[in-house]
Every structure is written in C-alpha cells, then in structure tokens.
Amino acid sequence: MVDYVVFGRGCFDQLDEILAPRRKDGAPMVFLLDHYFQNDTALKSRIPIRGNDILVDADVTHEPKTTYIDELANMLKGKFGQVSGVIGIGGGSAMDLAKAVSIMMTNPGNAHDYQGWDLVKNPAAYKAGIPTLSGTGAEVSRTTVLTGPTRKLGMNSDFTPFDQVVLDPALIKGAPVNQRFYTGMDCFIHCVESLQGTFINQFSRSYGEKAQDLCEEVFLHKDNWDDDSDEKLMMASFAGGMSIAYSQVGVAHAVSYGLSYLLGTKHGIGNCIVFNHLQDYYPEGVKIFHKMVEKNNIHIPEGITKGLSDEQFDKMIDVSLGMAPLWENALGADWKSIMTREKLRALYEKL
Amino acid sequence: MVDYVVFGRGCFDQLDEILAPRRKDGAPMVFLLDHYFQNDTALKSRIPIRGNDILVDADVTHEPKTTYIDELANMLKGKFGQVSGVIGIGGGSAMDLAKAVSIMMTNPGNAHDYQGWDLVKNPAAYKAGIPTLSGTGAEVSRTTVLTGPTRKLGMNSDFTPFDQVVLDPALIKGAPVNQRFYTGMDCFIHCVESLQGTFINQFSRSYGEKAQDLCEEVFLHKDNWDDDSDEKLMMASFAGGMSIAYSQVGVAHAVSYGLSYLLGTKHGIGNCIVFNHLQDYYPEGVKIFHKMVEKNNIHIPEGITKGLSDEQFDKMIDVSLGMAPLWENALGADWKSIMTREKLRALYEKL
C-alpha cells in the first residue's frame, strides 16, 4: 500500500514540507508535470523547485510507452546519476510515468523488461503522485500500465506503489467536463466489473461498493458540480483503486485494451466506448451508465472501428484475448468457449 | 499507512511465507499471543515458530500498561539484543502491545516517554498485526493506546502503524458473542462520533460511512451470524480505523477514558456503557445502538459508578476533560462552556 496519504483542499501547498526530508545532497527532485498544464504558470509557480530540481513537461499525448520511460530515465541518469525522487502531477498517465521512471532510476535494462508480475528487483527511487484528474486509481495501484514493443502491460510489483500521495480536491476542479467524465467512468466501470466478477472478496467489495456509490452520487444524484463533487470523485478514485487489490476488471477493460493498442484510444474514453455496448454482460451497470451519459450530456464516440481491415480486427482480438485474467474474472473459468473470436469481432464492429 | 495487507479466509497459514524475508540471522520473531488463546493448542500449532522464535502468552487482563511494555521489551533486549520482529495476535490489546513493544526495541528510555504525538525517534522493529477480534481499528491506526503512570494516551507516530496486517476472517469466527458485540460497537461508535464531529473531511467520511453501514448490516439487518458476517465485520474495523486518519472520536470515547483510567473498564464495553446514555448528543446513533443491543440480546452493564467517592468522580472528570480534541470535535471550539464539570458528573452518575 501507499505509505503516506495527505488529503485535503489546499494540501498541495504542503508539498515543499513533505519533500524536504526526502532530499539527498545534490540529487534533484524531478517533477513530471502533465503537459496539459504546460502554460499554467500559476500552478507551476506553486511547485517547490529547489537547488537543481527539474520540472519536465511530460508528454502524455499518448499513454506511457516503455520507450518514453527509458528516454526520461536515461536523461536523468546521464545528467544527475541519481535523483532524490520523482513526482508525478497530472492524470493517470502522469502518475504512471512517475512510477515507471522512478523504478528505472534504480533498475538496470529497459522498461519493457519489467512488464509483468514481480519482475522489478530493486526498490524504486522515492516517488509521489499528485492527481489532477480522478478515476483511474493510479494513485494507489500496484501497477503502472505501459505500452511496450509487443504488449500493453503493467509493471506490477511491490516497488510500484507511490511512497506518498497528495490528494488535493482543488487540483481537479478545473478539469474539462468530458475528460472528467471519461476518467470518472474508468472508476465506475472497474467497480461494476470487479463487483460482478468471480474473483471478488469482501475487502474489494467494500471498497468497490463505496467507490461506485460515490460515482453515482456525483454523476447521477447531484444536480450541479461543486467542491463537494470534486472531493467525492477524488475519494471514489482512491477507493476504486484500493478495490482492485483483491479483484480484477472485466470485459470493458479487456476489449478497450485492444482499441488502445491498435488505435491509441485513451483508457478512459476507450472504456466508455466499449461499456456503452455491454448491456449483455453488465445489464444494471450499463443502464446506470447510459443515465449518467445523458444527465451529464456527454458525447461517447461511435463508429471508431469502421473501415478497419481484417488484419487490424485480428490484432485487437489477439491483444484482448491475451488478457486471460480479465476474461476469467468476467465470464468464469470456461470463458474461452463463451468469448469466441467471432463474438469478439462482432463486438468490436459495433464500437 | 500499513505497508502490506493480506485479506482472506485462511490467509493466516501464509504467515510463515510472509515472515521469511523479514528474518535476520539469530534474531527471533516474537509472537505476542492474546492469553485468551493460551490453551488453544490448535491455533498455537499454526504459528510458524522457527529457530529461537518465542511465543509469549500476552497478559491482556488489563489494557496495555507502559510498565508491561517496558517489562516485555527489556526481557527481549536482555535475552536477544535485537529481534527480527514482533507479531501481535489477538484483540485490540494484543495489537497495541505488539506495536508498542516493537517501538521500544529500537528506542531508548521507557514507554511512557513516548505517550503523545510524534515523540518516537527511531523506526520500530518489524511488526505485524493479526486480529482475532474486529472493531477497534488498532490493526490500521497510527497509535497504540497505553495506560502510563499519569495518563492513558497513545504513542501516535509515523513509526506506530504495522508493516504487515494479516486479516483472516476465520480467526474471528469463534469470538464470544458479547465480546464480539462490544468490540464491534467500538467501530460503530467511533464512526458515529467522527461522522457527526466538526473535524471530518471526505476521506474520513467515505471510510466512516462504509464502516457504519457494514456494522449495521451485521448487527441489525442480518438474522444470523455467518462467515459473511465475520468478513464484513473485519472490513468494518479496517475501514473504521482508516476513517480515524482525518477525524476524531467524541463524547463516548472521552467519557469512557475516565472509566477506564479509574475502574479499568475495557475500551469496547466502556464505550457501550457510555454510548447507551448519549441520546442528547447522538440521537440517531444511539437509537440504532439500542436496536442492535436488543436484537443481539446483549447485556450492557448499568450502575458501575454507584458508590464512588467525590474524589473518584473528580479523577474521572479530570481524565475525561483532558481529552480536549475529542470534546472539540464533538461540541465545537466552545466545548468548555457546554460540557461543565457538573454536567459531566451527572453523566458519570447515570452509568
């Protein structure tokens, strides 16, 4: 689990104090700031740059690639040898970048060597996560999802979670309405998938139920968005992330990984595009989802697989069916006979 | 926060594997087992005693005293110099003993030197908590409550939480019905107190609401006790403990600390004795509490302060009014003008 969690409106301004005891002589703190904020001088001026610290406008046009992780880590190693810590500020991609770069500061080889389970050998450099979007749960999870040369797969390890998380609801206040919805739905969807899955236990159920309740409260039961909504969505994301500890996601995630791999569709919107058509698998959840889409007046893209070649469909199907634990959680041990290539192709064609 | 949490029926049998990487040459693991289990050879045979490990039947007749902590720590230092870790197995007292002893293995002086906030200087020896009763939240809290020569007060520090918690719902299955209720109510009562308090934020609210829901489910909405009840109560305790991170308890805890100091009343039952009479402060919560008492056919002692001297009442009032943050959380900044000595005396006389 994450060692230290600070939660509260305005707590971002405690960052200098939080980092002070972690600073090592001559080794900088590295702030990876989501490039969404590259012109936000107000936010940048609040980041506690000291000594040789550096602030990197992190390119999250695409979800994190192993090659970008290697590039950043090699730049830092070349310039400083070692760092005091890596601080990710932004959405889920910025969180994942910070986790992966901090791991690569202390582990040899390339980032793609560590895609999988428990492959990381050495404790990472100190790392902290400061979300400016809520829903992915990346702030508490034991993984950092990366697109490598052959697959999209996380570095799942005991060395992956952040040492420190700073949860300041004021930081998510300005998020664009559509993006906030897509990312919030990542939380809602993984709750539905884990609560209806076959792997669930009471630990994950407690967290998942609370996270789902909070999502429904802000996206369905409240009539306008206010500070309280930001606080609840931030906690939904945290609880949703914790719920994954003893559960697994399901059909929406498995299918959207294929989209993401082939088309670069981002995780939040990709899950929405898929979940929109999953009434056969999650009837209750999809009904609530449709209500939330309507109430929040959100556009969910359609027709994104139109015109793809057979070869491209096959690639998505391969990637998706490769996610065995997700399918097993969703459909049981016998999932292969239920989710055939033909059935999955038909589903992809609907999107 | 706790670094590692394992949850699941039967996970106690993973303890050997969990402890293996923490063992240091020649330094034993010390198992502090609640003396409730002193004749439970079946449970004892499942504890992974290796090399010079020792199993101590921990005397929890009274809640942990600083003198008992010093005695245990000095015995261990004399015998082994250092230990690989301290593992507490039992109720809240066994958890608190393990936390405090592990702190005293690496910090000079006496346990009462560290009663307070952030006084512990050195990281504790490795420590793990394995609850056999659920409700106190001691398995996740940042404190270990001790009775010292002059006060009952916790060692609240970043070095206090466990490194590892093992949550096995099968271990709480055999708890005596009354004890299970009293300890479960500790959770319910601290949720009511924190949710109605003035210090609450959304982090603590989310956890507190879930914990309270789970308590009500097992003690009020279900008609018999089964494995699912154990799992839910175990999670209620965990979530309730997390909720305390950003909140505070209130009137019941402040008053019951006085009982405990003077009469040695244990925490769970003490809270029940007090909360039973707090309808003026927590009308909704007390109503639900009365229903749960009735449904579960529990005896809540009455008349325990009968015949006490003025001096004894004064001592309880002194101890209770010393808990300023609890009163402020419950009654606001102006609490001193609300909770006068006379009013508190009248409350103690009712118990």
Interface residues (C-beta under 8 A of the other chain):
Chain A: M1 V2 D3 Y4 V5 F7 G8 D158 L167 P169 N201 Q202 F203 R205 S206 E209 K210 L214 D228 E231 K232 M234 M235 F238 A239 A245 Y246
Chain B: M1 V2 D3 Y4 V5 F7 G8 D158 L167 P169 N201 Q202 F203 R205 S206 E209 K210 L214 D228 E231 K232 M234 M235 F238 A239 A245 Y246
